[in-house]
Amino acid sequence: DIQMTQSPSSLSASVGDRVTITCRASQSISSYLNWYQQKAGEAPNLLIYAASSLQSGVPSRFSGSGSGTDFTLTISSLQPEDFATYYCQQSSSIPPTFGGGTKVEIK
Amino acid sequence: QITLKESGPALVKPTQTLTLTCTFSGFSLSSSGVSVAWIRQPPGKALEWLALIYWDDDKRYNPSLKSRLTITKDTSKNQVVLTMTNMDPVDTATYYCAHRRLPFDYVYDYWGQGTLVTVSS
């Protein structure tokens, strides 16, 4: 299985901050990398697919980049509704695997 | 719009077989390219992909759980069923079904609300 490692596992930030979350794959996955947001008690919500494509309806303050093994999710200006846990996921091979999550908390 | 909803027992005993049903609307599992997957999440932990079924009845399983999983579909009822045998307390989790974001495989744009399954005697 391809291992997905996210960092940091948690972070504290203020409204308006620029936030960056990184994800590393244990082997090259080209651009088969997706990002999900999960709020407490809810199902995950697709934010970014194919490393950098914004899912319909997702605010433009979210962006993704990277290829190969190293990827980044950036929130350009953190909003109150963005406090949640974020997961990366590789869709390169079976089984699709998820990172351990990054919890974004209010500072 | 697309919706999915999971149903099944909230509590199962160790060694029992779990049967979960995903009932969906807003799409057809007989349309080319469509697939539905099952994904689970133990309390406070990360997500784990379990299985998927395609419109043409092709199936994929997580190799680590393949011997315990069976996924089927009933297109007329708009349902996907997952069975997991020999349940153990480590299988306690919220189980989600999810819709494939066409045309990308293993990417999920609509999810059910999830159903919590506790394995305990």
Interface residues (C-beta under 8 A of the other chain):
Chain A: D1 Y32 N34 Y36 E42 A43 P44 N45 L46 Y49 A50 Q55 Y87 Q89 S91 I94 P95 P96 T97 F98 G99 G100 G101
Chain B: A46 L47 E48 W49 R60 N62 P63 S64 Y96 A98 R101 F104 D105 Y106 V107 Y108 D109 W111 G112 Q113 G114
